[in-house]
Amino acid sequence: MQKLRQIYRSNYTGENVVTTLTYEGGDWKPETEMVPNSVFTTHTTSQAIAIANGPSRNGFDLTHIANHKGGLFGVDRLQSYGCNSIYNEFTPDFLIAIDDEVIANLADSEYTADNIVYVQGENVLKYPGKFYLIPQNVSYDAGSLAAYMACFDGHTKVYLMGYDSYDETTTDHPTATFFIKSLLSVIQTYNEVEFVRVMPTSNYSCSTELSSQPNFRQIDFRDFVLEADIG
């Protein structure tokens, strides 16, 4: 698994992305292209919400997120980071897409003209002018990347909603194990950020690898509404 570094938008200028690999003289020789930072967040609130597509979130009306004011001057407004096809039902502040079909559909639509969509390096180069690079070009699942981007932008509390595939740690479930390891990497790298998993019930099944982290906890929808001042 790729090693994640603790970096932030405030001091990020961009990075080189490998475009081709050529095998010569017994070695792989990469060719790279510089992808500069082209997102300049002018206002980052104290808290954010990363929204994945697990069915557990179906009991929560996302219009409450869209209409969240965040108190005086919006300092506590929930900036939202959505995953893949969520854009069909809700427009987050930032969308993270790693599914090839979703990315192709987005590239053919008008969505990217008015919204910021983060993808991995190969798709930034494949669809010029459409997408924005996920910093460090990390190959994690979309949920972990959404949480990472919220940290990268400087939020100090990140709610996680629809994160259903993070409750199985056995090797019989390699996909769930990958998801857990990826999110664990984000949580441990940004160890000063508070991560709050929002589920229908506070005792909803959760990986012990995650729940044992000092900067991770789980709450139910009601407590989320009260804590984040929703409504």
Secondary structure, 3 states (H helix, E strand, C coil): CCCCCCCCHHHCCEEEEEEEEEEECCEEEEEEEEEECCCCCCCCCCEEEEECCCHHHHHCCCHHHHCCCCCHHHCCCCEEEEEHHHHHCCCCCEEECCCHHHHHHHHCCCHHHHCEEEECHHHHHHCCCCCEECHHHCCCCHHHHHHHHHHHCCCCEEEEECCCCCCCCCCCCHHHHHHHHHHHHHHHHCCCCEEEEEECCCCCCCCHHHHCCCCEEEEEHHHHHHHCCCC
